[in-house]
Amino acid sequence: MSASHNALRQTGSEPAAAHEPPSRYEYVRDGGAIYARSFAMIRAEANLARWSGAAERVVVRMIHACGMTDLPADVAMSADFAEAGVAALQAGAPILCDVRMVADGVTRARLPADNRVICTLGDPRVPDLAQSLGTTRSAAAMELWREYLPGSVVAVGNAPTALFRLLELLDAGVKPPAAVIGIPVGFVGAAESKDALARDGRVPFVVVHGRRGGSAMTAAAVNALASEVE
């Protein structure tokens, strides 16, 4: 341990910012003000006419996560998605995430019922499952979702194979989730998996058609369902 660190511990003092030169940059430093201005800019620039209430909140937060105000043109949402997702979370439904990036993006303080956030991708059984099933680890990890899937909120932001596997599990008779956020990003299978979910009709859903998507947008949608607070 350095002498300077010892001195700090002994005095209980911290390095003084007063010795820093004045900043050359003018920028907003207040977190609350940044949020408020961001959401105001989104609502001013984006076409949100198709949605209201919780549904609009979901789209606004998705735009906030990606910075693209043209996103609404590619968003498809079933009429019952927002209401179903909000009700499920308030009732304590778990949130099933395809990757850790989605799970880590869910703000725990916003969750209305201390909901479990589950990602099984890191389970040690997954590599062998993927090999035996001849599929990706993301899709194989969903085999460990079966007991949690009925009535859950599913959040897929990375793996198109996971979204396809979800539909296969429904075909196999697994009871459906309450709502699905299906926003995998990518070039191979992403657009097709989202089209398949939107056409399926068995579960309330939100998708972003085409190649755009990702973990940040997906977690943002969960956070919007979880709380009215912006």
C-alpha positions in Angstrom: 0.0 0.0 0.0 1.4 3.4 -1.0 2.4 6.1 1.6 -0.2 8.5 0.0 -2.9 5.9 0.4 -1.9 5.4 4.1 -2.1 9.1 4.6 -5.6 9.2 3.1 -6.7 6.4 5.4 -5.3 8.1 8.5 -6.8 11.5 7.8 -10.0 10.3 6.3 -9.7 12.9 3.6 -10.2 12.5 -0.1 -8.3 14.2 -3.0 -9.6 17.7 -3.2 -11.3 18.7 -6.4 -10.7 22.3 -5.4 -7.2 21.9 -6.8 -8.5 21.1 -10.3 -8.6 23.9 -12.9 -12.1 25.1 -14.0 -13.6 22.9 -16.7 -13.4 24.1 -20.2 -16.7 22.4 -21.1 -20.3 23.5 -20.6 -22.6 20.5 -20.0 -25.5 19.4 -18.0 -24.4 17.7 -14.8 -27.7 17.0 -13.1 -28.9 13.4 -13.8 -32.6 14.2 -13.3 -32.3 17.2 -15.7 -30.6 15.0 -18.3 -33.4 12.4 -18.2 -36.1 15.1 -18.4 -34.5 16.8 -21.4 -33.8 13.5 -23.1 -37.4 12.4 -22.9 -38.7 15.8 -23.9 -36.5 15.7 -27.0 -37.6 12.2 -27.9 -41.3 13.2 -27.6 -40.7 16.2 -29.8 -38.8 14.4 -32.5 -40.3 10.9 -32.6 -43.7 9.9 -34.1 -45.4 8.2 -31.1 -49.0 8.7 -32.3 -49.7 5.0 -32.3 -49.2 4.6 -28.6 -50.3 6.0 -25.3 -49.8 5.2 -21.6 -47.5 2.3 -20.8 -47.1 1.4 -24.5 -45.8 4.9 -25.3 -43.4 4.7 -22.3 -42.0 1.5 -23.6 -41.2 3.0 -27.0 -39.8 6.2 -25.5 -37.4 4.2 -23.3 -36.3 2.1 -26.2 -35.5 5.2 -28.2 -33.6 6.6 -25.2 -31.5 3.4 -25.1 -30.5 3.6 -28.8 -30.6 7.3 -29.7 -32.6 6.8 -32.8 -35.9 8.8 -33.0 -36.8 7.0 -36.3 -37.2 3.8 -34.4 -41.1 3.9 -34.1 -41.4 3.2 -37.8 -40.0 -0.3 -37.2 -41.8 -1.0 -33.9 -44.6 -3.5 -33.8 -46.6 -4.1 -30.6 -49.6 -6.2 -30.0 -52.5 -4.2 -28.5 -52.4 -6.2 -25.2 -48.6 -6.2 -24.7 -48.1 -3.2 -22.4 -51.1 -4.0 -20.2 -50.1 -7.7 -20.0 -46.5 -6.9 -19.2 -47.3 -4.4 -16.5 -49.8 -6.7 -14.8 -47.4 -9.7 -14.9 -44.6 -7.7 -13.2 -46.9 -6.3 -10.6 -48.0 -9.8 -9.8 -44.4 -10.9 -9.3 -43.6 -12.6 -12.6 -40.0 -13.5 -13.2 -38.1 -11.8 -16.1 -36.3 -14.3 -18.3 -33.4 -12.9 -20.2 -31.4 -14.5 -23.1 -28.1 -12.9 -22.1 -26.4 -11.3 -19.1 -26.4 -7.9 -20.8 -30.2 -7.8 -20.8 -30.3 -9.0 -17.2 -27.8 -6.5 -16.0 -29.7 -3.7 -17.7 -32.8 -4.3 -15.7 -33.0 -1.7 -12.9 -33.8 -3.7 -9.8 -35.1 -0.6 -7.9 -37.8 -0.2 -10.5 -39.2 -3.7 -10.2 -42.6 -3.6 -8.5 -42.5 -7.0 -6.7 -38.8 -7.7 -6.2 -39.2 -9.8 -9.4 -36.6 -12.5 -10.1 -34.3 -11.7 -13.1 -33.2 -15.0 -14.6 -30.5 -15.7 -17.2 -29.5 -19.3 -17.6 -26.9 -18.8 -20.3 -24.0 -19.2 -17.8 -25.4 -22.5 -16.3 -22.7 -25.1 -16.6 -25.1 -27.5 -18.2 -25.7 -25.3 -21.2 -22.6 -26.2 -23.4 -23.5 -29.9 -23.3 -27.2 -29.1 -23.9 -26.2 -27.0 -27.0 -24.1 -29.8 -28.3 -26.7 -32.5 -27.9 -29.5 -30.3 -29.4 -27.3 -29.0 -32.2 -28.1 -25.4 -31.5 -26.6 -22.2 -30.0 -26.0 -21.9 -26.3 -28.6 -19.1 -26.1 -31.3 -21.4 -27.5 -30.1 -24.4 -25.4 -30.2 -22.3 -22.2 -34.0 -21.9 -22.7 -34.4 -25.6 -21.9 -33.8 -24.4 -18.3 -36.6 -21.9 -18.6 -39.4 -24.4 -18.7 -40.5 -24.2 -15.1 -40.4 -20.4 -15.1 -41.8 -19.7 -18.5 -45.6 -19.8 -17.8 -46.8 -16.3 -17.0 -43.3 -14.7 -17.2 -42.0 -11.7 -19.0 -39.5 -12.8 -21.6 -36.7 -10.4 -22.8 -34.7 -11.5 -25.8 -32.2 -8.9 -27.0 -29.3 -10.8 -28.5 -30.0 -14.2 -29.9 -32.5 -14.8 -32.8 -32.1 -18.5 -32.1 -33.6 -17.9 -28.6 -36.7 -16.3 -30.0 -37.2 -19.1 -32.5 -36.7 -21.6 -29.6 -39.3 -19.9 -27.6 -41.9 -20.4 -30.4 -40.8 -24.1 -30.6 -41.4 -24.5 -26.9 -44.9 -23.1 -27.3 -45.4 -25.6 -30.2 -44.3 -28.4 -27.8 -47.0 -27.4 -25.3 -45.1 -25.3 -22.8 -47.5 -22.8 -21.3 -46.9 -19.3 -22.7 -45.3 -16.3 -21.0 -47.4 -13.2 -20.2 -45.5 -11.0 -22.6 -42.5 -11.2 -24.9 -40.0 -8.4 -25.6 -38.4 -9.8 -28.8 -35.7 -7.4 -30.0 -32.6 -9.5 -31.0 -30.1 -7.6 -33.1 -28.1 -8.9 -36.0 -27.9 -10.0 -39.6 -28.6 -13.7 -39.6 -32.1 -14.6 -38.4 -32.8 -11.5 -36.4 -35.4 -10.0 -38.8 -36.9 -13.4 -39.5 -37.3 -14.4 -35.8 -39.0 -11.1 -35.0 -41.3 -11.5 -38.0 -42.2 -15.0 -36.7 -43.0 -13.8 -33.3 -45.2 -10.9 -34.6 -47.1 -13.3 -36.9 -47.5 -16.0 -34.2 -50.3 -14.4 -32.3 -50.1 -16.6 -29.2 -48.4 -14.1 -26.9 -48.5 -10.4 -26.3 -45.3 -9.0 -27.9 -43.2 -6.0 -28.9 -40.6 -6.3 -31.7 -38.4 -4.0 -33.7 -38.6 -5.2 -37.3 -35.4 -5.5 -39.3 -31.8 -5.8 -38.1 -32.0 -3.3 -35.3 -32.4 -4.3 -31.7 -30.1 -5.3 -28.8 -29.7 -5.7 -25.1 -29.9 -2.0 -24.2 -33.3 -1.6 -26.0 -34.6 -4.8 -24.5 -33.7 -3.9 -20.9 -35.2 -0.5 -21.5 -38.5 -2.0 -22.4 -38.5 -4.1 -19.2 -37.7 -1.0 -17.2 -40.6 0.9 -18.8 -43.0 -1.9 -18.0 -41.7 -2.1 -14.4 -42.4 1.5 -13.4 -44.3 4.6 -14.5 -41.4 6.8 -13.2 -39.3 8.2 -16.0 
